[in-house]
Amino acid sequence: MEFSSKIYIAGHRGMVGSAIHRQLVAEGYTNILTRTSSELDLRNQKAVFDFFENEKPDYVFLAAAKVGGIVANNTYRAEFIYDNITLQNNVIHACYMNQVKKMMFLGSSCIYPKMAPQPMNEDSLLTGTLEPTNEPYAIAKISGIKMCEAYRDQYGCNYISVMPTNLYGTNDNYDLQASHVLPALIRKFHEAKISNAPTVEIWGTGSPLREFLHADDLAAACVFLMKNYNEKQFVNIGTGEDISIKDVALIIKDIVGFQGELVFDTTKPDGTPRKLMDVSKLHKLGWTHKIGLKDGLKMAYDDFVNNRIRKQ
């Protein structure tokens, strides 16, 4: 990418898209194209096609998606599969019709089988059944990967895909009905601290192991791969390190300063027992994460208190 190349970030106001925007600006890119969802509904095919025909971006980061945690994924199953497949189909095909030089599709680690060997290698895709609670979202993301591969095979398009692990960070979603585990825990502990509650309830047993990557690290990896990677197979992006839900809850409890106890509601689902990415391919390409989990969680809590709390 040239510093003056026209770069479109689909989903620039979300946690991932906004992080990519900050990273591009920090690296000196000056011609960044954005639209809010009210300005451009990516589910509207004509609107998307007209936008691409008028703007002719050179590079595209497809970070727009309908996302959420276990509750949202399991409740709005039809919306998660319809919205995501529709918007990604529109953007990917518009990239092809308008000769976009390169496009990056951002997926999710939920594409892997529920019982995939750990750590999860890129070759494990489609080797087993998915986690039922987020199957519609996972299928949408798998279809995006395969669409990029198909357009590469048939049309020679330089479309690449990346699969981030569980993310958190600046501009996260703290709505308890739609958020992922870390922002949900941050909000729960903060509200319990403010109200002097004796306990904080956590879904499940606390035993599942999860890997967490700060959104700023993801953004750095995405820009690095956009500049340096041009192959068909998607790339995992993560830390290669995991931690139990109980242990990460204790870290957040300490950061927030909550003095009460943790209570685990074992009637609620744990989800996948373990999700750890094999990031050896990414490391061989020359990129590793820089933000440690404790430091990243402190940054996330500061962002919640200073910028997000009044919006929840």
C-alpha positions in Angstrom: 0.0 0.0 0.0 1.2 3.5 -0.8 0.6 6.2 1.9 -1.8 7.9 -0.6 -3.7 4.8 -1.6 -7.5 5.0 -1.1 -8.2 2.6 1.8 -11.8 1.7 2.7 -12.5 0.4 6.2 -15.9 -1.3 6.4 -17.0 -1.1 10.0 -14.7 1.7 11.1 -16.7 2.6 14.2 -16.6 -0.8 15.7 -13.8 -2.0 18.0 -11.8 -3.7 15.3 -12.4 -1.2 12.5 -11.6 1.8 14.7 -8.4 0.1 15.8 -7.4 -0.5 12.2 -8.2 3.2 11.5 -5.9 4.3 14.3 -3.1 2.0 13.2 -3.3 3.3 9.6 -3.2 6.9 10.7 -0.3 6.2 13.1 1.7 4.6 10.2 1.1 7.7 8.0 -1.7 6.6 5.6 -3.7 9.7 4.6 -6.5 8.6 2.2 -8.8 6.6 4.4 -12.4 6.1 3.3 -15.2 5.5 5.9 -19.0 5.4 6.1 -21.2 5.0 9.1 -24.0 2.3 8.9 -26.6 5.1 8.6 -24.7 6.5 5.6 -24.2 3.1 4.0 -26.1 0.0 4.9 -23.8 -2.8 3.8 -26.8 -5.2 3.6 -28.2 -3.1 0.8 -26.6 -4.4 -2.4 -27.4 -1.5 -4.6 -26.1 1.0 -2.1 -22.8 -1.0 -1.7 -22.3 -1.3 -5.5 -23.0 2.4 -6.0 -20.6 3.3 -3.3 -17.8 1.2 -4.7 -18.4 2.4 -8.3 -18.3 6.1 -7.1 -15.3 5.8 -4.7 -13.1 3.2 -6.3 -11.1 2.2 -3.2 -7.7 0.6 -3.8 -7.6 -1.5 -0.6 -10.4 -2.7 1.6 -10.5 -4.0 5.2 -13.8 -5.8 5.7 -14.2 -5.5 9.5 -17.9 -4.8 9.5 -20.0 -7.6 11.1 -22.9 -8.3 13.4 -21.1 -9.6 16.5 -21.9 -10.6 20.1 -21.3 -13.1 22.9 -23.0 -16.3 23.7 -26.4 -14.7 24.6 -26.6 -12.6 21.4 -25.4 -15.4 19.2 -27.8 -17.9 20.6 -30.8 -15.5 20.7 -30.5 -13.8 17.3 -29.4 -16.8 15.3 -31.3 -15.8 12.1 -30.0 -12.2 12.2 -26.4 -13.3 12.7 -26.4 -15.6 9.7 -28.4 -13.3 7.4 -26.8 -10.0 8.2 -23.2 -11.3 8.0 -23.6 -13.3 4.9 -25.4 -10.5 3.1 -23.0 -7.7 4.0 -19.9 -9.7 3.2 -21.3 -11.0 -0.1 -22.0 -7.4 -1.1 -18.6 -6.0 -0.2 -16.6 -8.9 -1.6 -18.4 -8.9 -4.9 -18.2 -5.1 -5.1 -14.5 -5.4 -4.7 -14.3 -7.7 -7.6 -16.5 -5.5 -9.9 -14.4 -2.5 -9.2 -10.9 -4.0 -9.4 -9.9 -3.4 -5.8 -6.2 -4.2 -5.6 -6.5 -6.1 -2.3 -9.1 -7.0 0.2 -8.9 -8.4 3.8 -11.7 -10.3 5.3 -11.8 -10.6 9.0 -13.3 -13.7 10.4 -13.4 -15.3 13.9 -11.9 -18.2 15.8 -15.4 -19.6 16.1 -15.0 -21.0 12.6 -13.2 -24.0 14.1 -14.9 -27.2 15.2 -15.9 -27.3 18.8 -13.5 -30.1 19.6 -10.7 -29.1 17.3 -7.2 -30.2 18.4 -5.6 -27.4 20.5 -4.0 -25.1 19.6 -6.2 -24.7 16.6 -4.3 -24.8 13.3 -5.6 -23.3 10.1 -5.9 -26.8 8.6 -8.5 -27.7 11.1 -11.3 -25.8 9.3 -14.3 -28.0 8.4 -12.9 -31.1 10.1 -15.7 -31.4 12.7 -19.0 -30.0 14.0 -19.2 -26.4 15.3 -20.1 -25.0 18.7 -24.0 -25.0 18.6 -24.4 -21.6 20.4 -22.6 -19.6 17.7 -23.0 -21.9 14.7 -25.0 -19.4 12.5 -22.2 -16.8 12.9 -19.5 -19.3 12.4 -21.1 -20.5 9.1 -21.4 -17.0 7.9 -17.7 -16.4 8.5 -16.7 -19.7 6.9 -18.7 -18.7 3.8 -16.7 -15.4 3.7 -13.4 -17.3 3.8 -14.5 -19.6 1.0 -15.9 -16.8 -1.0 -12.5 -15.0 -0.9 -10.8 -18.3 -1.9 -13.3 -18.8 -4.8 -12.8 -15.3 -6.1 -9.0 -15.8 -5.9 -9.3 -19.2 -7.8 -11.7 -18.0 -10.5 -10.8 -14.4 -11.0 -7.3 -14.0 -9.6 -8.4 -11.6 -6.9 -5.9 -10.9 -4.1 -8.3 -11.4 -1.3 -6.9 -12.6 2.0 -8.6 -13.7 5.2 -7.5 -13.4 8.9 -9.0 -15.2 11.9 -8.7 -13.2 15.1 -8.9 -14.9 18.5 -11.2 -13.4 21.2 -10.8 -9.6 21.2 -11.1 -6.8 23.7 -10.0 -3.2 24.0 -10.8 0.4 23.2 -14.3 1.0 21.8 -15.6 -2.4 23.0 -19.3 -3.2 23.5 -20.4 -3.4 27.1 -24.1 -4.2 26.6 -24.6 -7.3 28.8 -27.0 -8.7 26.3 -24.6 -8.5 23.4 -21.1 -8.3 24.7 -18.3 -10.8 24.9 -16.9 -12.2 28.1 -14.2 -9.6 29.0 -16.3 -6.4 28.5 -19.2 -8.1 30.3 -16.9 -8.9 33.3 -15.5 -5.4 33.3 -18.9 -3.9 33.5 -20.2 -6.4 36.1 -17.2 -5.9 38.4 -17.4 -2.1 38.0 -21.1 -1.9 38.8 -20.7 -4.3 41.7 -18.0 -2.1 43.1 -20.1 1.1 42.7 -23.1 -0.5 44.4 -21.1 -2.4 47.1 -22.5 -5.7 46.0 -21.3 -8.7 47.9 -20.9 -10.9 44.8 -20.5 -11.0 41.0 -22.1 -13.8 39.1 -20.2 -15.4 36.3 -21.7 -17.7 33.7 -20.6 -21.4 33.7 -18.0 -23.1 35.8 -15.1 -20.7 35.1 -13.0 -23.6 33.8 -13.1 -22.9 30.0 -9.8 -21.7 28.6 -9.7 -18.7 26.3 -7.1 -16.7 24.5 -7.5 -12.9 24.4 -5.9 -10.3 22.1 -6.1 -6.5 22.4 -7.7 -4.9 19.4 -4.7 -2.6 18.9 -2.5 -5.7 18.5 -5.0 -7.1 16.0 -5.0 -3.9 14.0 -1.2 -3.9 13.9 -1.3 -7.5 12.6 -3.9 -6.7 10.0 -1.9 -3.8 8.5 1.2 -5.9 8.6 -0.5 -8.7 6.7 -2.1 -6.4 4.2 1.4 -5.2 3.3 3.2 -8.5 3.5 0.8 -11.5 2.9 -0.7 -12.6 -0.4 -1.6 -16.3 -0.1 -4.8 -18.2 -0.3 -5.0 -19.8 3.1 -6.3 -17.6 5.9 -4.0 -16.7 8.9 -4.8 -17.0 12.6 -4.1 -13.9 14.7 -3.7 -14.3 18.4 -1.2 -14.5 21.3 -0.7 -18.3 21.4 -1.5 -18.1 25.2 -4.7 -18.9 27.1 -6.2 -18.5 30.5 -9.3 -19.8 32.4 -12.4 -17.6 32.7 -12.0 -17.8 36.5 -8.4 -16.6 36.4 -9.1 -13.7 34.0 -12.1 -12.8 36.2 -9.8 -12.5 39.2 -7.4 -10.3 37.2 -10.3 -8.0 36.3 -11.6 -8.1 39.9 -8.2 -6.8 41.0 -7.9 -4.1 38.3 -11.4 -2.8 39.1 -10.9 -2.9 42.8 -14.0 -5.1 43.6 -13.8 -6.5 47.2 -16.6 -9.1 47.0 -16.7 -12.7 45.9 -17.2 -14.6 42.6 -20.2 -16.8 42.2 -20.3 -19.2 39.3 -23.8 -20.1 37.8 -23.2 -23.6 36.6 -26.7 -23.7 35.0 -25.4 -21.4 32.3 -23.4 -22.8 29.3 -19.6 -22.8 29.3 -19.3 -22.9 25.5 -16.3 -24.5 23.9 -14.0 -26.0 26.6 -10.8 -24.5 25.1 -10.0 -22.1 22.3 -6.4 -21.5 21.6 -5.0 -20.4 18.3 -1.9 -21.9 16.7 -0.1 -18.7 15.6 3.1 -20.3 14.4 2.3 -19.3 10.8 1.8 -15.6 11.9 5.1 -15.7 13.9 7.0 -17.2 10.9 5.7 -14.3 8.8 7.4 -11.9 11.3 4.6 -10.6 13.6 4.0 -11.2 17.3 1.7 -9.4 19.8 3.0 -6.7 22.1 0.3 -5.9 24.6 0.2 -8.3 27.7 -3.2 -9.3 29.1 -2.9 -7.4 32.4 -1.8 -4.2 30.7 -4.4 -4.6 28.0 -7.2 -5.1 30.6 -6.1 -1.9 32.5 -6.3 0.0 29.2 -9.7 -1.5 28.5 -11.0 -0.6 32.0 -9.7 3.0 31.7 -11.5 3.3 28.3 -14.7 1.9 29.9 -14.6 4.4 32.8 -13.6 7.4 30.7 -15.4 6.9 27.4 -18.0 4.1 27.5 -19.7 4.0 30.8 -22.3 6.7 30.0 -23.2 5.1 26.7 -24.2 1.7 28.3 
